[in-house]
Amino acid sequence: MAKVALLIGVSEYEPGLNSLPGAVKDVEAMQRVLVNYACRS
């Protein structure tokens, strides 16, 4: 059975809200964690 994850990194919001410049890098890091974990299973 395939394992699937949907990772979404939102870094830009509507005017008046602060952006999160690290969101995309966080998602990329989580992808690496999940891929490495899946390779061990």
N, CA, C and O atoms as a GROMACS GRO file, in nm:
protein
  164
    1MET      N    1   0.084  -0.118   0.000
    1MET     CA    2   0.000   0.000   0.000
    1MET      C    3   0.089   0.125   0.000
    1MET      O    4   0.184   0.134   0.079
    2ALA      N    5   0.060   0.218  -0.087
    2ALA     CA    6   0.138   0.341  -0.098
    2ALA      C    7   0.108   0.435   0.018
    2ALA      O    8  -0.006   0.446   0.063
    3LYS      N    9   0.211   0.501   0.065
    3LYS     CA   10   0.195   0.604   0.168
    3LYS      C   11   0.208   0.738   0.100
    3LYS      O   12   0.302   0.762   0.024
    4VAL      N   13   0.113   0.825   0.127
    4VAL     CA   14   0.108   0.955   0.061
    4VAL      C   15   0.094   1.065   0.165
    4VAL      O   16   0.020   1.050   0.263
    5ALA      N   17   0.163   1.175   0.144
    5ALA     CA   18   0.150   1.291   0.232
    5ALA      C   19   0.139   1.415   0.145
    5ALA      O   20   0.209   1.429   0.044
    6LEU      N   21   0.052   1.504   0.183
    6LEU     CA   22   0.038   1.633   0.115
    6LEU      C   23   0.096   1.739   0.207
    6LEU      O   24   0.045   1.762   0.317
    7LEU      N   25   0.203   1.802   0.163
    7LEU     CA   26   0.269   1.905   0.243
    7LEU      C   27   0.243   2.040   0.177
    7LEU      O   28   0.268   2.057   0.058
    8ILE      N   29   0.194   2.135   0.254
    8ILE     CA   30   0.161   2.267   0.202
    8ILE      C   31   0.234   2.372   0.285
    8ILE      O   32   0.224   2.374   0.407
    9GLY      N   33   0.308   2.456   0.217
    9GLY     CA   34   0.379   2.564   0.286
    9GLY      C   35   0.330   2.698   0.235
    9GLY      O   36   0.362   2.737   0.122
   10VAL      N   37   0.254   2.767   0.314
   10VAL     CA   38   0.202   2.898   0.275
   10VAL      C   39   0.289   3.004   0.341
   10VAL      O   40   0.300   3.010   0.464
   11SER      N   41   0.351   3.088   0.259
   11SER     CA   42   0.442   3.187   0.314
   11SER      C   43   0.393   3.330   0.294
   11SER      O   44   0.447   3.423   0.354
   12GLU      N   45   0.293   3.348   0.210
   12GLU     CA   46   0.241   3.482   0.184
   12GLU      C   47   0.092   3.486   0.215
   12GLU      O   48   0.017   3.396   0.179
   13TYR      N   49   0.053   3.592   0.285
   13TYR     CA   50  -0.086   3.608   0.327
   13TYR      C   51  -0.141   3.739   0.277
   13TYR      O   52  -0.070   3.819   0.215
   14GLU      N   53  -0.266   3.762   0.304
   14GLU     CA   54  -0.330   3.886   0.260
   14GLU      C   55  -0.266   4.005   0.330
   14GLU      O   56  -0.201   3.990   0.433
   15PRO      N   57  -0.285   4.124   0.274
   15PRO     CA   58  -0.227   4.245   0.334
   15PRO      C   59  -0.269   4.258   0.482
   15PRO      O   60  -0.382   4.229   0.519
   16GLY      N   61  -0.175   4.302   0.563
   16GLY     CA   62  -0.202   4.320   0.705
   16GLY      C   63  -0.154   4.204   0.790
   16GLY      O   64  -0.144   4.216   0.912
   17LEU      N   65  -0.122   4.090   0.727
   17LEU     CA   66  -0.070   3.974   0.799
   17LEU      C   67   0.077   3.956   0.763
   17LEU      O   68   0.117   3.976   0.648
   18ASN      N   69   0.155   3.919   0.858
   18ASN     CA   70   0.298   3.898   0.835
   18ASN      C   71   0.324   3.772   0.754
   18ASN      O   72   0.256   3.670   0.771
   19SER      N   73   0.423   3.781   0.665
   19SER     CA   74   0.459   3.663   0.586
   19SER      C   75   0.545   3.570   0.670
   19SER      O   76   0.603   3.611   0.771
   20LEU      N   77   0.553   3.445   0.628
   20LEU     CA   78   0.636   3.346   0.696
   20LEU      C   79   0.740   3.297   0.596
   20LEU      O   80   0.717   3.199   0.526
   21PRO      N   81   0.854   3.363   0.589
   21PRO     CA   82   0.953   3.330   0.486
   21PRO      C   83   1.014   3.190   0.499
   21PRO      O   84   1.070   3.140   0.402
   22GLY      N   85   1.004   3.128   0.614
   22GLY     CA   86   1.062   2.996   0.633
   22GLY      C   87   0.968   2.882   0.603
   22GLY      O   88   1.007   2.766   0.614
   23ALA      N   89   0.843   2.911   0.566
   23ALA     CA   90   0.743   2.805   0.547
   23ALA      C   91   0.783   2.706   0.438
   23ALA      O   92   0.766   2.585   0.457
   24VAL      N   93   0.834   2.753   0.328
   24VAL     CA   94   0.870   2.664   0.218
   24VAL      C   95   0.988   2.575   0.259
   24VAL      O   96   0.989   2.456   0.229
   25LYS      N   97   1.086   2.633   0.326
   25LYS     CA   98   1.200   2.553   0.373
   25LYS      C   99   1.156   2.450   0.476
   25LYS      O  100   1.209   2.339   0.479
   26ASP      N  101   1.060   2.485   0.560
   26ASP     CA  102   1.007   2.390   0.658
   26ASP      C  103   0.942   2.270   0.589
   26ASP      O  104   0.961   2.156   0.631
   27VAL      N  105   0.867   2.296   0.484
   27VAL     CA  106   0.801   2.189   0.410
   27VAL      C  107   0.905   2.101   0.340
   27VAL      O  108   0.893   1.979   0.338
   28GLU      N  109   1.007   2.163   0.285
   28GLU     CA  110   1.113   2.085   0.220
   28GLU      C  111   1.185   1.996   0.322
   28GLU      O  112   1.219   1.882   0.292
   29ALA      N  113   1.209   2.049   0.441
   29ALA     CA  114   1.273   1.969   0.546
   29ALA      C  115   1.184   1.854   0.589
   29ALA      O  116   1.232   1.743   0.610
   30MET      N  117   1.054   1.879   0.601
   30MET     CA  118   0.962   1.772   0.640
   30MET      C  119   0.955   1.666   0.532
   30MET      O  120   0.943   1.547   0.562
   31GLN      N  121   0.963   1.706   0.406
   31GLN     CA  122   0.965   1.609   0.297
   31GLN      C  123   1.085   1.516   0.312
   31GLN      O  124   1.072   1.395   0.298
   32ARG      N  125   1.202   1.572   0.339
   32ARG     CA  126   1.322   1.490   0.357
   32ARG      C  127   1.305   1.392   0.473
   32ARG      O  128   1.344   1.276   0.463
   33VAL      N  129   1.247   1.439   0.582
   33VAL     CA  130   1.224   1.351   0.698
   33VAL      C  131   1.133   1.236   0.659
   33VAL      O  132   1.163   1.120   0.690
   34LEU      N  133   1.023   1.265   0.592
   34LEU     CA  134   0.927   1.161   0.556
   34LEU      C  135   0.985   1.063   0.455
   34LEU      O  136   0.963   0.942   0.466
   35VAL      N  137   1.058   1.114   0.357
   35VAL     CA  138   1.118   1.025   0.257
   35VAL      C  139   1.221   0.934   0.323
   35VAL      O  140   1.223   0.814   0.296
   36ASN      N  141   1.305   0.988   0.410
   36ASN     CA  142   1.406   0.907   0.478
   36ASN      C  143   1.340   0.802   0.568
   36ASN      O  144   1.388   0.690   0.577
   37TYR      N  145   1.231   0.839   0.634
   37TYR     CA  146   1.159   0.743   0.719
   37TYR      C  147   1.098   0.632   0.633
   37TYR      O  148   1.104   0.515   0.670
   38ALA      N  149   1.040   0.670   0.520
   38ALA     CA  150   0.976   0.570   0.432
   38ALA      C  151   1.079   0.473   0.376
   38ALA      O  152   1.046   0.356   0.355
   39CYS      N  153   1.200   0.517   0.353
   39CYS     CA  154   1.305   0.428   0.300
   39CYS      C  155   1.346   0.323   0.402
   39CYS      O  156   1.394   0.216   0.365
   40ARG      N  157   1.328   0.351   0.530
   40ARG     CA  158   1.366   0.259   0.636
   40ARG      C  159   1.257   0.155   0.665
   40ARG      O  160   1.284   0.050   0.723
   41SER      N  161   1.135   0.186   0.624
   41SER     CA  162   1.021   0.096   0.653
   41SER      C  163   1.018  -0.021   0.559
   41SER      O  164   0.930  -0.107   0.569
   0.00000   0.00000   0.00000
